[in-house]
Amino acid sequence: GGFGIVSHAQDKKDPDEFGGKSIGEWIRILREHKEPRFRKAALIVLEATNAANRTGLPAVLEAVEKDADAEVRLQAVGLLGRLGPQTQGATRALLTSLQSDKADIVREAAANALGNEKYKGPAAEFLDVLIHALKDPHPGTRVAVASTLRNMEKGAAPAVPALLDSVKNPKEHKLVRIAGIHVASRYGAENKETLMTLVDAANRTDNPPDVREAAIDGLARLGNDAETVLATLGRGLTDGSLELRKASAAALGKLGPKAAPAWEAIKTRFDKAKEADSGVRNQAIRIAGTLGKTNDEAVKLLAEAADKDESNENRLAAIQELGELGSRAKSAVATLDRLRKEDGRANVRDAAAKALAQIQQ
């Protein structure tokens, strides 16, 4: 017959009984029943009754290691992940599964279980196993391993060389490569390979767009203004992919005055015919505001954007940047004065008046 598994857990009177059976009987079912669905039911019961990390633990560990059914092993691995490393034998069992289980889904589940927040503390102890598992033949397992490394934050720093190898591999799953970029750009800045690997990943047009975007974001995080980086960001700013243009614009914005060598690419983004996205134009306006302290052409383009950009938000941004440039924006006075007197929008008139006051001070 069937078992009433979890439906009335809170109603049971005997803490050592569940669904009309003792905990000992459920343990025996997990160890001996021929039907996988009954063994899986036993795992549910042992977890629901908190017996899984007490009297039922040896049977759970056995299920992880020896059960003939991959789905049962999968469920037992997930249970150990939820129990956490304080459960005796749990970490060792998960590592063994990751290293040697025959089923792809079980190795993947073990990698995911080790990525549980509870395992973050002792993760350094098994970092070598995770690094080795980046070469697992199953893509899903490699993705799970990369995700676990990402969750380890700075604890994953020793894995940066292996992750960079994954980033460089065009045949690797894109989620592994993106996780590798995430870790390397945050905790691998001192590795001389990091910068050039990210530059290459961003520039390769045969890479998936989200890998290239992650590489651009990574370069922004590194904050490096090397000529190769600026050339990469300039190319990204004029790429056919909107997401890549957005990421490149944001990266250049973070560089501030260091973005000056990329000006030839930046100025093309003021042209509506070349840049249809108002958000990218807005970023170009903000960058021009920074560069306008030494770049007369930036001031000229800001004045044109204040006058003609079809986005009201962008016009206001350009006016604000002109005001903040002070006397550097004297060439824009005539445009701002006309906007102050004649523009149809009150907020544009007000912003122009404020900017003029700042310039004339």
C-alpha positions in Angstrom: 0.0 0.0 0.0 0.9 3.7 -0.2 2.2 5.9 2.5 0.7 9.1 3.8 4.0 10.9 3.4 4.0 14.6 4.6 0.3 15.5 4.6 -0.3 15.3 8.3 3.2 15.6 9.7 2.1 18.1 12.3 -0.7 15.9 13.5 1.4 12.8 14.5 1.3 12.1 18.2 4.4 9.9 18.4 7.6 11.7 17.4 9.0 8.4 16.4 6.2 7.6 14.0 5.2 8.9 10.6 2.5 7.8 8.3 1.7 4.8 10.6 5.3 3.6 10.6 8.2 4.0 13.0 11.3 5.9 12.0 13.2 2.6 12.2 10.8 1.1 9.6 11.3 4.1 7.3 15.1 3.6 7.6 14.7 0.0 6.7 12.6 1.0 3.6 15.4 3.4 2.5 17.9 0.6 2.8 16.0 -2.4 1.5 12.8 -1.6 -0.5 13.1 -2.7 -4.1 11.0 0.2 -5.4 13.0 3.5 -5.9 9.8 5.6 -5.3 9.5 4.0 -1.8 13.1 4.8 -1.0 12.6 8.4 -2.2 9.5 8.6 0.1 11.7 7.4 3.0 14.1 10.2 2.4 11.3 12.7 2.5 10.1 11.3 5.8 13.5 11.2 7.4 14.0 14.9 6.5 10.5 15.9 7.6 11.0 14.2 11.0 14.5 15.6 11.5 15.7 12.0 11.7 17.9 12.4 8.6 20.8 14.0 10.6 20.2 11.7 13.6 19.2 8.0 13.5 18.6 8.1 9.8 22.0 9.6 8.8 23.9 6.4 8.2 21.1 5.2 5.8 21.1 8.6 4.0 24.9 8.5 3.5 24.6 4.9 2.3 21.9 6.0 -0.2 24.2 8.7 -1.5 27.1 6.3 -2.0 25.4 3.0 -3.0 21.8 3.3 -4.0 21.3 1.7 -7.4 18.9 4.4 -8.6 20.3 7.7 -9.8 17.1 9.6 -8.8 17.4 8.3 -5.2 21.1 9.3 -5.0 20.1 12.7 -6.5 17.5 13.2 -3.8 19.8 12.1 -1.0 22.6 14.4 -2.2 20.1 17.3 -2.2 19.2 16.4 1.4 22.8 16.4 2.5 23.2 19.8 0.9 20.3 21.2 3.0 21.6 19.5 6.2 25.0 21.3 5.8 28.6 20.6 6.7 28.0 20.2 10.4 26.3 16.9 9.6 29.0 14.3 10.1 30.1 12.7 6.8 28.0 15.0 4.7 30.9 17.0 3.1 32.9 13.9 2.3 29.9 12.1 0.8 29.1 15.1 -1.5 32.7 15.4 -2.6 32.8 11.7 -3.4 29.7 12.0 -5.4 31.1 15.0 -7.3 34.3 13.1 -8.1 33.0 9.7 -8.9 29.2 9.2 -9.3 28.4 7.6 -12.6 25.3 9.7 -13.2 25.7 13.3 -14.6 22.6 14.5 -12.7 24.1 13.3 -9.4 27.5 14.9 -9.9 25.7 18.2 -10.9 23.5 18.0 -7.8 26.6 17.4 -5.6 28.2 20.5 -7.0 25.1 22.5 -6.4 24.8 21.2 -2.8 28.3 22.3 -2.1 27.3 25.7 -3.3 24.7 26.0 -0.5 25.4 29.0 1.7 26.0 26.6 4.6 29.1 25.2 2.9 30.7 28.6 2.3 32.8 28.5 5.5 34.6 25.2 4.9 34.7 25.6 1.1 38.5 26.2 1.1 39.0 22.7 2.3 37.6 21.2 -0.9 38.6 23.9 -3.4 41.0 21.6 -5.2 38.1 19.1 -5.8 36.0 21.9 -7.3 38.9 23.1 -9.5 39.4 19.6 -10.8 35.6 19.2 -11.4 35.8 22.2 -13.9 37.0 19.5 -16.3 34.0 17.2 -15.7 32.7 15.8 -19.0 29.1 16.9 -18.2 28.3 20.6 -19.0 25.7 20.9 -16.3 28.2 19.7 -13.7 30.7 22.3 -14.8 28.1 25.0 -14.7 27.2 24.0 -11.2 30.8 23.9 -10.1 31.4 27.4 -11.6 28.3 28.7 -9.8 29.6 27.2 -6.5 33.0 28.9 -7.1 31.2 32.2 -7.8 29.3 31.8 -4.5 32.6 31.4 -2.6 33.5 35.0 -3.5 37.1 35.8 -2.5 37.6 32.2 -1.3 37.6 31.2 -5.0 40.7 33.3 -5.8 43.0 30.3 -6.1 40.7 28.9 -8.8 41.2 32.0 -11.0 43.8 30.3 -13.3 41.5 27.3 -14.0 38.5 29.6 -14.5 40.5 31.8 -17.0 41.2 28.6 -18.9 37.4 28.0 -19.1 36.9 31.6 -20.2 39.4 31.1 -23.1 37.7 27.9 -24.3 35.2 28.8 -27.0 33.6 25.4 -26.7 32.9 25.8 -23.0 29.3 26.4 -21.8 28.7 30.2 -21.7 27.6 30.1 -18.0 30.9 28.6 -16.9 32.7 31.3 -18.9 30.6 34.1 -17.4 31.1 32.7 -13.8 34.8 32.6 -14.6 34.8 36.2 -15.7 32.8 37.2 -12.6 35.4 35.6 -10.2 38.5 36.7 -12.1 37.5 40.3 -12.5 36.8 40.6 -8.7 39.5 38.4 -7.2 42.0 37.9 -9.9 43.2 41.4 -10.7 46.7 40.6 -9.7 46.9 37.7 -12.2 48.6 39.0 -15.3 46.4 36.8 -17.5 43.1 38.3 -16.2 43.2 41.5 -18.1 44.2 40.1 -21.5 41.7 37.2 -21.2 38.9 39.6 -20.6 40.0 41.9 -23.5 40.1 38.9 -25.8 36.7 37.6 -24.6 35.1 41.0 -25.2 36.7 41.4 -28.7 35.8 38.0 -30.1 32.8 38.5 -32.2 32.2 34.8 -32.3 31.6 34.7 -28.6 28.0 34.7 -27.3 26.9 38.4 -26.6 26.4 37.7 -22.9 30.0 36.4 -22.6 31.3 39.6 -24.3 29.1 41.7 -22.1 30.3 40.0 -18.9 33.9 40.6 -20.1 33.2 44.4 -20.7 31.6 44.5 -17.2 34.7 42.8 -15.8 37.0 45.3 -17.5 35.0 48.1 -15.9 35.5 46.5 -12.5 39.2 46.2 -13.1 39.3 50.0 -13.8 42.3 49.6 -16.0 42.9 52.4 -18.6 45.5 50.5 -20.7 45.4 51.3 -24.4 44.1 47.8 -25.2 41.2 48.2 -22.8 40.1 51.6 -24.1 40.3 50.3 -27.7 38.1 47.4 -26.6 35.5 49.6 -24.9 35.5 51.9 -27.9 34.7 49.0 -30.2 32.1 47.8 -27.8 30.5 51.2 -27.8 29.8 51.0 -31.6 28.9 47.3 -31.7 25.7 46.1 -33.2 24.6 44.6 -29.9 22.7 47.1 -27.7 23.6 45.3 -24.5 27.3 45.4 -25.4 27.0 49.2 -26.2 25.3 49.7 -22.8 28.0 47.8 -21.0 30.8 49.6 -22.8 29.2 53.0 -22.1 28.9 52.2 -18.4 32.5 51.0 -18.3 33.8 54.2 -19.9 31.6 56.2 -17.5 33.3 54.5 -14.6 36.8 55.4 -16.0 36.0 59.1 -15.8 38.7 61.3 -17.3 40.7 58.2 -18.1 38.1 57.5 -20.9 39.5 60.4 -23.0 41.4 58.2 -25.5 38.1 56.6 -26.5 36.6 60.0 -27.5 36.4 59.2 -31.2 34.0 56.3 -30.4 32.1 58.2 -27.6 31.2 61.1 -29.8 29.5 58.9 -32.4 26.9 58.1 -29.8 25.5 61.6 -29.9 24.2 60.9 -33.4 20.6 59.6 -33.3 21.2 58.0 -36.7 24.0 55.9 -35.3 22.7 55.5 -31.7 18.9 54.9 -31.5 19.0 54.0 -27.8 18.5 57.0 -25.6 20.2 55.3 -22.6 23.5 54.9 -24.5 23.2 58.6 -25.6 22.6 59.5 -22.0 25.8 57.8 -20.9 27.7 59.6 -23.7 26.4 62.9 -22.4 27.6 62.1 -18.9 31.0 61.1 -20.2 31.2 64.2 -22.3 30.4 66.2 -19.2 33.6 64.8 -17.6 35.7 65.1 -20.6 34.5 68.6 -21.4 36.8 70.0 -18.8 39.6 69.7 -21.4 37.7 68.8 -24.6 36.1 71.7 -26.6 34.3 69.3 -29.0 32.6 67.6 -26.0 31.2 71.0 -25.0 29.9 71.6 -28.5 28.1 68.2 -28.6 26.6 68.8 -25.2 25.1 72.1 -26.5 23.7 70.2 -29.5 22.2 67.5 -27.3 20.7 70.1 -25.0 19.0 71.7 -28.0 18.0 68.7 -30.2 18.1 65.3 -28.5 14.6 63.8 -28.8 14.7 62.6 -25.2 13.7 65.3 -22.7 15.8 63.4 -20.1 18.9 63.6 -22.2 18.3 67.3 -23.0 18.1 68.0 -19.2 21.3 65.9 -18.6 23.2 67.8 -21.3 22.1 71.1 -19.8 23.1 70.0 -16.3 26.5 68.9 -17.5 27.0 72.3 -19.3 26.2 74.1 -16.1 28.6 72.0 -14.1 31.4 72.8 -16.6 31.1 76.5 -15.5 33.2 78.9 -17.6 34.4 76.0 -19.8 30.9 76.0 -21.3 30.8 79.7 -22.4 30.5 78.6 -26.0 27.0 77.2 -25.1 25.7 80.4 -23.6 23.7 81.5 -26.7 22.0 78.1 -27.0 21.2 78.0 -23.3 19.8 81.5 -23.4 17.5 80.7 -26.3 16.3 77.6 -24.5 15.7 79.6 -21.3 13.5 82.1 -23.3 11.8 80.0 -25.9 11.7 76.2 -25.1 8.2 74.8 -24.9 9.0 72.8 -21.7 9.1 74.6 -18.4 11.7 72.1 -16.9 14.0 72.8 -19.9 13.6 76.5 -19.5 14.4 76.3 -15.7 17.4 74.0 -16.2 18.8 76.3 -18.9 18.4 79.3 -16.6 20.2 77.5 -13.8 23.0 76.4 -16.1 23.5 79.9 -17.4 23.8 81.2 -13.8 26.5 78.6 -13.1 28.4 79.4 -16.3 28.3 83.2 -15.7 29.5 82.9 -12.2 
